[in-house]
Amino acid sequence: MLDAPTIATIALMALGTYLTRILGYLALRNRALSLRMRYVLESVPGCVLISVIAPSFVSDRPADLLALAITIFAATRLSILPTVLIGIASAGLLRHILGA
């Protein structure tokens, strides 16, 4: 079962992801954006996602390390939504199978 700190962490990460996207658009809404600037603004949520999974790189749990490898492999071939879904599913399944 999820405890309060876990729920608060998930909610704050979601809020941080949303705010990084919306604040950029609000701050620059009256300006003509170059193609490069649009690309940067669209990449921000992915950067937040990377900061969320980065602690897995130093994990000592085999399930997390395997899920990380699967997610990295998926990220090299798929867009962000399938990659996130594969990462979540692989972490859950491997934690269940390996008991971690």
NORGIBEL-V510565 format. One line per field, one symbol per residue. ss: DSSP state (h for helix, s for strand, l for the rest). phi: phi as a letter, one per 20 degrees, with the letter a starting at -180 (. if undefined). psi: psi as a letter, one per 40 degrees, with the letter a starting at -180 (. if undefined). A space follows every 50 residues. Layout:
BEGIN
ss: ???
phi: ???
psi: ???
END
This chain:
BEGIN
ss: lllhhhhhhhhhhhhhhhhhhhhhhhhlllllllhhhhhhhhhhhhhhhh hhhhhhhhlllhhhhhhhhhhhhhhllllhhhhhhhhhhhhhhhhhhhll
phi: .fegfffffffffffffffffffffffdfedeefffffffffeggfffff ffegfffdfdegffffffffffffffccfffffffffffffffffffemd
psi: ihiddddddddddddddddddddddddedeihhidddddddeeddddddd ddeddddeiehddddddddddddddeeiaddddddddddddddddddef.
END
